């Protein structure tokens, strides 16, 4: 296992913990997108380009867009911003 693989696997663990421990939904979504992109890079390094393209398109692309739309529909994105302004 190369040094690059170890770094990427470490970043995956950090992203997984960050998604679980983050209180803000938008931040959690952005970290989830980073997780998917790191997984796509790992698939490419494992010489599996079909899985890498699928992970990038579905994981970081379509799923993230659906999550953004859902957060907008339930007005969670705007509410987080108004709570932060109220605290200041």
N, C-alpha and C positions, 0 to 999 in steps of 0.2 A: 504494500500500500504506500503510495507516494505522499509526500508532504502536503501537496495540494488537496488530495482526497481527505486527509485528516483535518485540514483547515475548513474545508467545505462541510464536512460532517459536524464539526464543532459549531459552525455557523447555523446549521440546521437545528441543533439542540438549543442554541441560544434563541433562535426565532420561535421554536415551539414553546419554550418557557415564557418568552415575552408575550406571545399571543394569549397564553393562559393567564398571565398575571396582570396584563394591562387593563385598566378600568375604562378607558375611552374606546368606544367602538370603532371610530375612524382610525385611530392609531393601530388597533388590533388588525383591522383590515389591511392596512399598508404593510404591516409586518407579515401577514399571511401572503400577500403578493410577493414579498421578498423571499419567503420560504419556497413558494412555487418556482420562482426564477432560479434559486439555488438548486432545487431539485432538477430543473431542466439542464443546468450546467453539468450536474453529476451524471445525468443520463448521457449527455454528449461525451463526457470523459470515459464512460463505460462503453462507448462505441455503439450506442443505440439511438440513432437520430430520430427514428419514428416515435419513440416514447418521449424524447426531448421536445419534439414539436408539439405532441399532444399535451404534454404537461404545461408548456408555455401557453398554448392556445386556450386550453380548458382551465387549468389551474390559475394562472395569472391573468388570463383574458376574460373569458366569458363568466366564470364564477365571480370574479372580483366586480365586474360590471353589474351582475345581478345583486351582489351584496350592496354596492353603492346605491342602486335604485331602491332597494329595500330600506336602507337607512334613510334615504331621502323621503320615501313614502311615509315612514313612521315618524319622520321629523326628528330623528336622533342626531343627525349631523348639526342641525341648527340649534337644538337644545343644549348640546355640549358647549358650543360657542357662547351661548347666552349665560350659561352657568359660570363659565370662566370669567366673563365680563362682570357678572354680579359679585364675584368674590373679590375683584380688584377694587 
